[in-house]
Amino acid sequence: MIGNGGMGGTGGPAGTISGTQYRAGAGGSGGQGGWLFGNGGTGGTGGIGLSNGMGGYGGFGGSAVLFGQGGDGGTGGDAKAGFPASMPGIGGPGGTGGGIPNLFPGIFPNGRMGASGTLLP
């Protein structure tokens, strides 16, 4: 009824196995806010891309139901620089803000999109 959603978990790492490139796991979705009052939780961070692996996508921000703002999307996973195909993950989308469509449409903001990951040295 009242309470903020929890943060999503971090995605697992990934790399290259036998020449095949893999993407790290995506971050978990943020929890939904309480049905009456509460903000959505933040999405989890994408997993790190090791060696030639790609960073995972950021998790989705959790949504609010009635009174609360949407959670921010998670940050994309980082990747290691110096490998030709390694690339960081993109951030996850923000959650939907609460409201009653006919009574209070769009007064609670949606969450922001998460930042992209970075190339690590």
Helices and strands as residue ranges (DSSP letters): E 16-17, E 20-21, E 79-80, E 119-120
